[in-house]
Amino acid sequence: MIVAAGKLIAVGGAEDKGTDLEKGEIQRNNLNFFELGILKRVAEEAGGIHAHIEVITTASTIPLEVGENYLDAFSKIGCTNVGVLHIRNREDANKQEYIDRIKACDCVMFSGGNQLRLTAVFGGTDFFKIIKSRYENEKGFVVAGTSAGAMAMSNTMIYEGNATKAHLKGEVKITTGLAFMDNVIFDSHFEKRGRFGRLAQAVAANPSCIGIGLGEDTGMLITDGNKMEAIGSGLVMIIDGHDIKHSNIADIPDGNPISVENIKVSLCEKGNGYWVNERKFIPEVSDGAVVEKSVFVE
C-alpha cells in the first residue's frame, strides 16, 4: 500500500486529446475543454492561482494544440505560472531543463491521449522518479491527469479495449501503469463510451483492485493514497471485486463471454467520498474531512 503525502487528481476527461482510445474511434477535431471548475480545483489544491503548474503533453499526438488549450484554460481562471513540457521520447525526458522544472513546480498535470505512451516514455527515468518521490514525500504536491493521464496513475492499467466487446475474455488489455496507487484501476470517459464492461472485466481479472470509472467533467481527489473525494459535475462509479464468488475468467478461452457473481458497485457524485483500503462509501466529504451521516451504500 502506497501512503503518500501528496495528492492525486484523476479526471475522466471530456474531449479528444489526439488519439483513438478504442480501435476505429478517431476524433481529431473536438478539443473542447472539460469544465473549468475541475482545473480550478487542481489549482486550488496546488496552492492557488499563483501555483507553478507544469502540463505534460506526452500522451497526445497533437501536443502543441493540447498545450495551448491548457494554457488558455488555466489563464481563464487566473493562473499565470503555467508551463508546458512537450516530451516526446525518453531522450527528452532526461533533459536537465525539464528535470529542473519538475523539481520546482507545485503540480504536474498529464494530458489525455494514449496512456501507453506515458509508461513507455517515462518508466524508469529520473524524470519520473522525481515526480513519484515528490508525490510520496511532499505534502501539498499535486499530480493531476485527465483521461489517459488519469488511467496511467494506477499500478494496474487498462491500455486498450473496445467497450462493445468488453464482455469477451481477452478484449481488455492490461499492463503496468505509473503506479501512484497500487490497489486501484482507473478508467475514463466512463459514461459516454459505455465502459462498465471494460472496467468490470479488469476488476474480475484483478479482484484485489478497486475499479474507478471516471465520467466526463468528473474526477477523484485522492489524499493519503486512500481517501477519495468526487469532484466535478458527473458520475464516478466504484467497482469492488473483493467479494466475487463465481468467476469463469481464468478457465475460459479468449473470445468467450465472462461470467462473474457478486461484483459490488457504488455511484459517487460531487462531494461523496470513498475509502479505498476500507472499501467504504462515504456520503459526504466536507473541507477534506469525512462526515458520517448515512449508512454504507453499494
C-alpha positions as CSV (number, residue, x, y, z in Angstrom):
1,M,0.0,0.0,0.0
2,I,1.3,3.4,-1.0
3,V,0.8,6.1,1.7
4,A,1.6,9.4,0.0
5,A,2.0,12.9,1.4
6,G,0.9,14.4,-1.9
7,K,-2.4,14.5,-3.8
8,L,-3.7,12.8,-6.9
9,I,-6.4,14.3,-9.0
10,A,-7.7,11.8,-11.6
11,V,-10.2,13.3,-14.2
12,G,-12.4,11.4,-16.6
13,G,-11.8,13.9,-19.4
14,A,-14.4,15.3,-21.8
15,E,-12.5,15.9,-25.0
16,D,-10.3,14.2,-27.5
17,K,-6.6,14.8,-27.0
18,G,-5.2,13.5,-30.2
19,T,-5.6,9.7,-30.0
20,D,-8.0,6.9,-30.7
21,L,-8.5,5.3,-27.4
22,E,-10.5,2.5,-28.9
23,K,-9.8,0.9,-32.3
24,G,-11.8,2.6,-35.0
25,E,-12.6,5.6,-32.9
26,I,-10.9,8.7,-34.3
27,Q,-12.0,12.2,-33.4
28,R,-9.4,14.8,-34.2
29,N,-11.5,18.0,-34.3
30,N,-13.0,18.1,-30.9
31,L,-10.8,19.9,-28.4
32,N,-13.4,21.4,-26.2
33,F,-12.0,21.6,-22.7
34,F,-13.6,20.0,-19.7
35,E,-15.3,22.4,-17.4
36,L,-13.0,25.0,-15.8
37,G,-14.3,24.0,-12.4
38,I,-12.1,20.9,-12.4
39,L,-9.0,23.0,-13.4
40,K,-9.8,25.5,-10.7
41,R,-9.8,22.7,-8.1
42,V,-6.5,21.5,-9.4
43,A,-5.0,25.0,-9.0
44,E,-6.6,25.3,-5.5
45,E,-5.1,22.1,-4.3
46,A,-1.7,23.1,-5.7
47,G,-1.7,26.4,-3.8
48,G,-4.0,28.8,-5.7
49,I,-3.7,30.9,-8.8
50,H,-0.1,31.6,-8.3
51,A,0.9,27.9,-8.1
52,H,3.5,26.7,-10.5
53,I,1.9,24.1,-12.8
54,E,3.6,22.1,-15.5
55,V,1.5,20.3,-18.1
56,I,2.9,17.2,-19.7
57,T,1.5,16.5,-23.2
58,T,3.4,13.3,-23.8
59,A,0.3,11.1,-24.2
60,S,-1.1,13.2,-27.1
61,T,-0.3,13.1,-30.8
62,I,-1.3,16.8,-31.1
63,P,0.8,18.2,-28.2
64,L,1.1,21.8,-29.4
65,E,-2.7,22.2,-29.7
66,V,-3.3,20.5,-26.4
67,G,-0.7,22.6,-24.6
68,E,-2.2,25.8,-25.9
69,N,-5.6,24.6,-24.8
70,Y,-4.3,24.1,-21.2
71,L,-2.6,27.5,-21.2
72,D,-5.7,29.2,-22.3
73,A,-7.9,27.3,-19.9
74,F,-5.7,28.0,-16.9
75,S,-5.4,31.6,-17.8
76,K,-9.2,32.0,-17.7
77,I,-9.2,31.1,-14.0
78,G,-6.3,33.5,-13.3
79,C,-3.3,31.1,-13.3
80,T,-0.3,32.6,-15.0
81,N,2.6,30.4,-13.8
82,V,1.8,27.5,-16.1
83,G,4.3,25.8,-18.3
84,V,4.0,23.0,-20.9
85,L,6.5,20.1,-21.3
86,H,6.4,18.7,-24.8
87,I,8.3,15.5,-24.0
88,R,8.0,13.1,-27.0
89,N,10.6,10.4,-26.1
90,R,12.9,9.1,-23.4
91,E,15.7,11.3,-24.6
92,D,13.5,14.4,-24.0
93,A,12.6,13.1,-20.5
94,N,16.2,13.2,-19.5
95,K,16.8,16.8,-20.5
96,Q,18.1,18.8,-17.5
97,E,15.8,21.7,-18.2
98,Y,12.7,19.5,-17.8
99,I,14.1,17.8,-14.7
100,D,14.8,21.2,-13.1
101,R,11.2,22.4,-13.9
102,I,9.5,19.4,-12.3
103,K,11.7,19.9,-9.2
104,A,10.5,23.4,-8.9
105,C,6.8,23.1,-9.7
106,D,3.8,22.7,-7.3
107,C,1.8,20.5,-9.7
108,V,2.3,18.3,-12.7
109,M,-0.7,17.5,-15.0
110,F,-0.7,14.7,-17.5
111,S,-2.8,15.4,-20.6
112,G,-5.0,12.9,-22.3
113,G,-4.1,10.8,-25.3
114,N,-2.6,7.3,-25.2
115,Q,-1.7,6.1,-21.7
116,L,0.8,3.5,-23.1
117,R,2.9,6.4,-24.3
118,L,3.2,7.6,-20.7
119,T,4.5,4.3,-19.3
120,A,6.8,3.7,-22.3
121,V,8.4,7.2,-22.3
122,F,8.7,7.7,-18.5
123,G,9.1,4.3,-17.0
124,G,12.4,4.1,-15.1
125,T,13.5,7.6,-15.9
126,D,15.0,10.1,-13.4
127,F,12.3,12.5,-14.5
128,F,9.5,10.2,-13.3
129,K,11.4,9.1,-10.2
130,I,11.5,12.7,-9.1
131,I,7.7,13.1,-9.7
132,K,7.0,9.9,-7.8
133,S,9.3,10.8,-4.9
134,R,7.8,14.3,-4.6
135,Y,4.2,12.8,-4.6
136,E,5.1,10.3,-1.9
137,N,7.1,12.7,0.4
138,E,6.0,16.3,-0.1
139,K,2.8,17.5,1.5
140,G,0.7,19.5,-1.0
141,F,2.4,18.4,-4.2
142,V,-0.2,17.6,-6.8
143,V,-0.2,15.0,-9.6
144,A,-3.2,15.5,-11.8
145,G,-4.2,13.8,-15.0
146,T,-7.1,13.7,-17.4
147,S,-8.3,10.7,-19.5
148,A,-5.1,8.8,-20.4
149,G,-3.3,10.9,-17.8
150,A,-5.7,9.5,-15.1
151,M,-5.7,5.9,-16.4
152,A,-1.9,5.7,-16.1
153,M,-1.9,6.7,-12.4
154,S,-2.6,3.1,-11.1
155,N,-0.2,0.2,-11.0
156,T,-2.7,-1.9,-13.0
157,M,-3.5,0.0,-16.2
158,I,-6.0,-0.6,-19.0
159,Y,-4.3,0.3,-22.2
160,E,-6.8,-1.0,-24.8
161,G,-10.3,-2.4,-25.0
162,N,-13.3,-1.7,-27.2
163,A,-16.3,-1.2,-25.0
164,T,-18.6,-3.1,-27.4
165,K,-16.5,-6.3,-26.9
166,A,-15.6,-5.9,-23.3
167,H,-17.7,-8.8,-22.2
168,L,-15.4,-11.2,-24.0
169,K,-12.3,-12.5,-22.3
170,G,-9.1,-11.1,-23.7
171,E,-10.6,-8.0,-25.2
172,V,-9.5,-5.7,-22.3
173,K,-5.7,-5.3,-22.4
174,I,-3.9,-4.6,-19.1
175,T,-0.3,-3.7,-18.3
176,T,1.7,-1.9,-15.6
177,G,1.0,1.8,-15.1
178,L,2.9,4.6,-13.4
179,A,1.9,3.2,-10.0
180,F,1.0,6.3,-8.0
181,M,-1.6,3.9,-6.5
182,D,-1.2,0.1,-6.3
183,N,-4.7,-1.1,-5.4
184,V,-7.0,0.6,-8.0
185,I,-7.7,0.6,-11.7
186,F,-8.8,3.8,-13.4
187,D,-11.0,4.1,-16.5
188,S,-12.1,7.3,-18.1
189,H,-14.9,8.7,-20.4
190,F,-16.8,6.1,-18.4
191,E,-20.4,7.0,-19.2
192,K,-20.3,8.3,-22.8
193,R,-18.2,5.5,-24.0
194,G,-20.1,2.8,-22.1
195,R,-17.1,1.3,-20.3
196,F,-18.7,-0.5,-17.4
197,G,-18.0,-3.9,-19.0
198,R,-14.4,-3.0,-19.7
199,L,-13.7,-2.0,-16.1
200,A,-15.7,-4.9,-14.7
201,Q,-13.5,-7.4,-16.7
202,A,-10.3,-5.6,-15.5
203,V,-11.5,-5.9,-11.9
204,A,-12.7,-9.5,-12.4
205,A,-9.2,-10.4,-13.6
206,N,-7.6,-8.3,-10.7
207,P,-10.1,-8.5,-7.8
208,S,-7.6,-7.1,-5.3
209,C,-8.1,-3.7,-7.1
210,I,-10.9,-1.3,-6.8
211,G,-12.2,-0.1,-10.2
212,I,-12.7,3.7,-10.5
213,G,-14.8,4.7,-13.6
214,L,-14.5,8.4,-14.1
215,G,-17.2,10.2,-16.1
216,E,-16.7,13.3,-18.2
217,D,-16.0,16.5,-16.3
218,T,-15.7,14.4,-13.2
219,G,-12.7,13.4,-11.1
220,M,-11.4,12.0,-7.8
221,L,-9.2,13.9,-5.5
222,I,-7.2,11.3,-3.6
223,T,-5.2,12.0,-0.4
224,D,-3.1,9.8,1.7
225,G,-3.2,7.3,-1.2
226,N,-6.6,6.2,0.2
227,K,-9.3,8.8,0.8
228,M,-11.1,9.9,-2.3
229,E,-13.5,12.8,-2.9
230,A,-15.6,13.1,-6.1
231,I,-15.3,16.4,-7.8
232,G,-16.9,17.9,-10.9
233,S,-20.4,17.6,-12.4
234,G,-20.8,14.0,-13.4
235,L,-20.6,10.5,-12.0
236,V,-17.8,8.2,-10.6
237,M,-18.5,4.5,-10.5
238,I,-16.7,2.3,-8.0
239,I,-16.4,-1.4,-8.8
240,D,-15.3,-3.7,-6.0
241,G,-14.4,-7.3,-6.7
242,H,-13.1,-8.3,-3.3
243,D,-16.2,-10.5,-2.6
244,I,-16.5,-12.1,-6.0
245,K,-17.9,-15.6,-5.7
246,H,-18.3,-17.3,-9.0
247,S,-15.9,-16.3,-11.8
248,N,-15.0,-18.1,-15.0
249,I,-12.4,-15.7,-16.3
250,A,-9.4,-17.9,-15.5
251,D,-10.9,-21.0,-17.2
252,I,-12.4,-20.0,-20.5
253,P,-10.6,-19.4,-23.8
254,D,-10.1,-15.9,-25.1
255,G,-13.1,-14.6,-27.0
256,N,-15.7,-16.2,-24.8
257,P,-18.1,-14.2,-22.5
258,I,-17.1,-13.8,-18.9
259,S,-19.3,-14.8,-16.0
260,V,-18.9,-13.1,-12.6
261,E,-21.0,-13.1,-9.5
262,N,-21.2,-10.6,-6.7
263,I,-19.3,-7.6,-8.0
264,K,-20.3,-4.6,-5.9
265,V,-21.0,-1.2,-7.4
266,S,-21.2,2.3,-5.8
267,L,-22.1,5.5,-7.6
268,C,-20.4,8.8,-6.5
269,E,-21.4,12.3,-7.3
270,K,-19.7,15.6,-6.2
271,G,-18.9,15.6,-2.5
272,N,-19.2,11.9,-2.0
273,G,-16.2,10.1,-0.6
274,Y,-14.7,6.6,-0.7
275,W,-12.0,4.9,1.4
276,V,-10.1,2.6,-0.9
277,N,-8.4,0.4,1.7
278,E,-11.5,0.1,3.8
279,R,-13.7,-0.3,0.6
280,K,-16.3,2.1,2.2
281,F,-18.5,4.7,0.6
282,I,-18.8,8.0,2.5
283,P,-21.9,10.1,1.7
284,E,-20.3,13.4,2.3
285,V,-16.8,14.9,2.4
286,S,-16.6,18.4,3.8
287,D,-13.4,20.5,3.7
288,G,-11.4,17.4,3.4
289,A,-13.0,15.8,6.5
290,V,-15.3,12.8,6.2
291,V,-18.8,13.4,7.5
292,E,-20.6,10.2,8.5
293,K,-24.4,10.7,8.3
294,S,-25.7,7.8,6.3
295,V,-25.3,4.0,6.0
296,F,-22.9,2.3,3.7
297,V,-24.0,2.4,0.1
298,E,-23.2,-0.1,-2.6
